[in-house]
Amino acid sequence: MTASMSTRDGLPAEGLHPGRPPRARAIAGPHPTTVLIRLSLLLGATAGFSLGLVLLGAVVLGQASAVPWAALAQVHGQVQAIGFVALFILGTAAQLLPGFLACPLTRPGRVTLGGGLIAGAMVVRAVAQPLWPGPARVALLWASAAGEVVGFALCLVVYAELARQTIQPLDRWRELAAAGFGFLVVSLIVNTAAIAWLAGGAPVVPGMLDAALVQLQLAGFVVFLVFGVSRKILPRFLLLRPPNDRLISAGGIAYGSGVALVAAGWLMASVSLPDWVGSGASAVGVWLQLMGTILYLGGLRLYEPPVRPSGAPAVTDPARRWIRIAFIWLIVADLLALIPATRAFLGGPSVGFYELTAERHALAQGFIVTIIIAYASRILPGFSAWAIQHPRTVALIVALVTAGAVVRVIGELLTAWITPAGETVAGAGGALGVAGFLLFAAFLFRTIGRIPRPSGRASAAASR
């Protein structure tokens, strides 16, 4: 599973982590990275992206009342956040952390088992939530909650062991990643409360509780993991100027405080507190998120020119472009959250449904999916070699995902602010995004973990 191709900049074309990890015992059977990422792709392609497109189509065609739309929409959100994104991150961590921490992955079976439990929990949740209230629904819901908690615990314990065994000093990327895993733990607690609500007979989780949960999962856990990995690999891979870790730390503190305040604002709005308390916390939190993102990017120096031209521009330059696009989406998501949150705090209407979904899709489809594609095309064994050999296909995938996010967000904002006809525009954006994801998923599923075959195109790309 180690990289076999290297660039002139000292970074492997498969696996961006610098240096060579220590020799470890061979892992019997499929590597956890391969298993978890394939599971995440299956969930994302079915109950994630495809279900989301079906639900959007039902709205556009005026058939939303024909299905348990609200319950399925929440299933779609949880499968995307946990079944696809979180499981993808855990699988990628099994590939990256041994090299980052210079320690072998000693308990791969536990990671595989944990990922399987998480995937199973998402399937059970997808089946259980739309059911009529009854003992079977209650049992399935609690089984899904237990599977999710136990699955994450198994994976996190293995990764925590790596962190304890390493002789690498505690540096900024590990602090950022630890903050992300902290938000994951808090989200599991909130998810337990959400499952308890459903088990009580409710068809859906209250909107404000669900919003707090998604905030912790995506803006908290996922974004901080991206912050940590980016701090670790991008300065060397993209030949950036030395990062300013003081700015990165300040950005992380501001962003994390903002995530916590926004989540707290949603939770306070769901209980008997004055409206200004929750809206005030959310408004301040979104401002802090935006400020934290800007400080982090300033410290990382992502948008500054590289210190020197890359020795492998065919590998480096497309990734630089995709990663820059992804982080612009993070700023856009913060701005889209800022407008309604500030308006609500000043006494105006509260955040509308389509305003909230526009923000979520800017964050999830615009930022998270784009960054996943960018990193997968340069990190994951097998797929990264394929991606370097097929740059036009990867560029098409990124273009479809980006165009889909732009059209979908515009359509949702049109629906929220101007005309219901914007739902049709949002539907077109959703279709573009699903097409891009399914293309990505098909190639990644087929190539992940495979030993690449030498090709003239790959050799030429690596030598330029």
N, C-alpha and C positions, 0 to 999 in steps of 0.2 A: 504493500500500500504506500510505499514511499515514492517520492518523485523520481522520475528517470530523466527528465529534461531540465536543463538549467539555462538561465539567461546570462548575459554578460554582466548584469547588475548584481549577480550573486544570489538571486532569488529563484527558487525552482518554479518552473512553469506549472507544475502540478503541486500545489501547496505553497502558499505565499510566505509561510513562516521561515525566517532566516535560520541558517545553520542546519545541522544534521542532527535529528533526534538520536538518543542512544539506542543501541540495539536492544530489542525486546523479544520475548518469546513469540513465536508465531501464533496467531489467533486461529484456533480451530473453527471451521465453519465460516459462514458469511460474516464479514466485519460489521459491527454495530452501525457504522456510518451507512453502509449499503442498505441494511434492513430498515433502519429508522427513516431514511430519506425516501425509500420506496413506499413505505407506509404513509408518510406525509403526503406524497404525491397522489396516492390513491384517494386519500381522504379529501385533499384539495380539489381533485378533479371531479369528485362525485358530490358529496354533501357540502362541499365548499363552493367553488366557482360555478359548477353546473347548476346546483340548486339555487344559488343566488340569481343566475340568469333566468331560470324558470320562474322564480318569484317576481322578478322584475317584469318579465313578459306577462305574467298574470295581471299585474297592475296596469300595464300599458293597454292590455286587451279588455280591461274592466272585469276580470274574472277572479280578483283577489278573494272575494267572499266565497268562492267555490272550494277553497282549501283552508286548512288552519294556518292562515298566512302568518300571523304574528308569532305563533309557536315555531313554525318552520324558519322564520327569519332569525329568531334567536338561536335555533340550532345551527343555521348557516354561520352566524357570527362566531359561535363557540368552536365549530369545526375549523373555521378559518384561523382563528387566533391560536387554538391549542392543537387541533389535529393536524393542521398544515404547518403554521409558522413555528410554534414552539417545538413540535416534534422535529422539524427540519433543523432548528438550532441545536437541539440535543444531539442529533445525528452528526452535524458538522463539528460539534465540540469533540466528539469521539475521534475525529480525524485531526483536529488542530491542537487540542490541549496537551497531548503527549509531547508534541514538538515544542509548543510554547513553554512548557514547564520542564522539559528535559527529563520526563519520567514516563515509563511505559504504562500502557493501559492494562492493569493487572486483573481487572474483573469485567471483561467485556460482556460476559453472559448476563450480568446484572443490568447493564445498560440496555442490552437487547430485550430482556424481560420487561424492564421498566417502560421502554418504548412501546412494546406490545400491549402492556396494560393500559397505557394512555390511549393508544389507538382503539383498543376495545372499549374503553370508557366512552370515547366519542361516538362510536357506533351505537352503544346502548343508549346514550343520551338522545341521539337522533331518532331512535325508535320509540323511546319512552315518552318524551315530552308531548308529542302530538296525540297520545292516547287519551281515552276517556279516563276520568279519575277512578281509581280502584286499587286494590292491594297489589296487583301485578305492576301497575305504573309506579307505585311507591317503591316497591322492591327494586325495580330496574333503575329508578332515579338514584337511590342510595348506593346501588352497585356501581353506577357510573361515577359518583363522587368518590367512593372508596378506591376504585381503580385509578382515577386520576391522581389522588393523593399518594397512593402507594407507588405508582409508576414514577412520578416525579421524585419521590423520596429515594427510590433505588438509584436513579441516575445521578441525583445530586450528591448522594453519599459517595459514589465512585469518584466523581469529579472533585469533591472535597478532599478525598484521600490523595489525589494527585497534587492538590494545592499544598497539603501538609507535608508531603514527601519531597517536594522540590527544594533545591538549594537556590533557586532563582530569587532575587530580592523582590519584595513587594513593591510593585511600581504602579504607574497610573492606570494602565489597561486593566490590571487585576482589580483595582478599586472600583472602576466603572462596571466591570462585569459582576462583581460582588453586589453592587447596588441593584443591578438588574435582577439577579437571583433573589435578592431581598424582596423586591416588588412582586416576583413570582410567588413567593411564600405568602405574602399578604393577599394576593389574588386568590390563592387556594382557600384561604379563610373566608373571603367574601363569597367565593363560589359555593362553599358549604352552606352559607346563609341563603343563597339563591336556590339551591337544591331543596333546602328545608321549606322554602316558600312554595315551590312546585309540589313537593310531597304533601303539603297541606291541602292540595286540591286545586290550586290556581293553574290555569292553562299556560300563563307566561310569567316570567319574572317581572316585577314592577320596573318600568322604564328607567327610573333614576338609579335603582340598584344595578340594573344591567349596564347602564352607562358607566357607573363607577367601576364595575368589573372589567369592562373592555378598556377603560382608561389605564387600569393597573397592568393589564396584560400586554397591551400594545405600546402605549406611550411610556409605560414604566419598564417592564421586563424586556421587551424586544428592542426598544430604542437604546437602552443602556447597554445591552449586549452588542449592538452595532457600534455604539460609541467605543466600547472596550476593544473590540476586534480591529476597528479602524485605527485607533491609536497605536495598536501593536504593529500592524502590518503596512499601513499606508505610507508613513514617512520614508521607509526604505523602498517599498515597491514602486511608489510614484515619484521617488527622488525629490521629496519635499524638503524645504528648509527645516532645520531642527525645530520640533514643536515647542511651544510655550506652555509648559505644564501648569504654570500658575493660572493662565487663562482657561485651560482645559478643566482644571479643578474647580475654578469659580463657575464655569459653565455647567459642570456636572452638579454642583451644589444647587445652583439656581434652577436648573431643569428638574432635578429630583424634587426640590421643594415645591415647584409648580405642579408636578404630577400628583404629589400627595395632596396639595390644596384643592386641585380640581376634583380628584376622587372624593375628598372629604366634602366638598361643596355638593356633589351629587348625593352623597349619603345624607347630609344634613337637610337637603331639600326633600328627602323622602320621609322625614319625621316631622313632628310638630314643632318646628322652629320658624321664626319669621323669615319671609322670603329673602330679605336682604342679607341674611347671614350666609345662606348657601350660595346665593348669586355673587356676593362679595368675595367669598373664598374662591369661587371658580374664576372670577374676573382677575383677581390678583394672581392666581395660579397660572392662568394662560399667559399673562404678561411675563411671569417668571420663566415659563417654558420657552417663549420666544427669545427672551434675553439669554437664557442658558444655551439655546441652540446657536445663537450668533457668537457668543463667547467661545463655545467649544470649537466652532469652525474657524474662528480667528486664531485660536491657539493651535489648531491642527495645521493651519495654513494650506488648506486644501485648494483654495482658489488662487493661490499665488503661483507664479511660474516655477517650474522645477529648477533645481540647482544646476542641472546639466541635461543635455539630451539623453534619452534612454538608449541603451545598447540594443534593446529589443522593442522598437516602437510598435510593431504589430501586436505585441502582447500588452504593453503598458498603456499606449495612448487610447485605445477604445475603452479600456477599463476606467481610465481617468475621466473620460467623458460621461460614461454611465453613472459613475459614483457621484460626480458633480450634479448630474441631473437628479439623482435620487435625493440628495441633501437639499436641493431647492424645493422638492416636494415636502420635505419636513417643515421648512419655513412656511410654505403655503398652507399646510395643515394647521400650524400654529395661528396664522393670520385668520383662517376661516373659523377657528374656534374663538378668536379674540373678538370678532365683530358682534356675534350674538351675546356672548358672555358680558361684554361691556354694556351693551344695550339693555340687557336684563337688569344689571346692577343699577343702571340709571333710571329704572322704573318703567322701561319699555316692555314689550312682549318677551316671554321666555323663549328659550331656544326651540326652534321648530324641528320637526322630524327630518325634513329634507336638508336643513342646515346641518344637522348632526350627521346625517349620512354623507353629505358632501365632505365634511371634515374627515370622517372615518375613511372614506375611499381615497382621499388625498394622502392620508397617512398609510393606509394598508396597501392599496394598489399602486399609488404613485411612489411612495418611499420604500416600503418594506419589500414589495415584490421586485422592484427594480434593483434594490441593493442585493437581494437574494440571487437574482440572475447574474449580476456583475461579479459577486464573490464566487458563486458556484462555477462560473466560467474560467476562473483562475485558481481555484482551490481544490475542488473535488476531484479525486482520482478517477481517471477514465473520461469523465465529462470534460474536464479542463483541456485534456489533449484533443478531444473531439472539437471543442469550441475554438481552439486555436487553429485547427485545420479548416473550420467552416465559419469564418468571421462574418460572412454576409448573412448566414442563417441566424446567428446570434443577434446581429444588428437588426434584423427583421423582427425578431422576438421582442427586443427592447422597444422598437418603434411601435409595435402593436400594443404593448402594455402601456407605453407612455401616451399614445394617441387615445387609447381607451380611457385612461384616467382623466385626461383633459376633457374629452367629450362627456364623460359621465358626470364629472364635477360640475361642468357648465350646465348640463341638463338638470341636475338636482338644484343648483342655485336658481335657475330659471323657474323651476317649479315652486321653489320656496318664496321667491320674491316677485315673480311676474305672472306666469301663466302655467296652468296644468299641462299644457302641451309639452312642457319641458320633460315630462316623463318619457316621451318617445325619444328625445335626444339622449336622455340617460340610458335608455334601453340600447341604443346604438353603441354608446360607449361601453356598456357592459358586455355586449357581444364582441367588440374588438379586444377587450381585456381578456375575456375567456379564451378567445382564439390564440392570443399570445401565450397565455399560461399553458394551454393544452399542448401547444407546439413545444414549449420548454419542457413540460413534464414528460412528453413522449421521448424526447432525445435523452433527457437526464435519466429516466427510468431504464432505458436500454443500455446506456454507456457507463453508469456509475459503478466504480470498482473494477472495471475491465482494464486489462493491460493494453495500452494503445499499440496499434501497429505503426511502424515507421512510415512516414510519407514524405515525399519531396516538398509538399507545401508546408508541412510542419517544420521540416529542417530549415527551409528558407526563411520562415517567419521567425524562428528562434535565432537565426544567425544574422538577421538584418540589424 
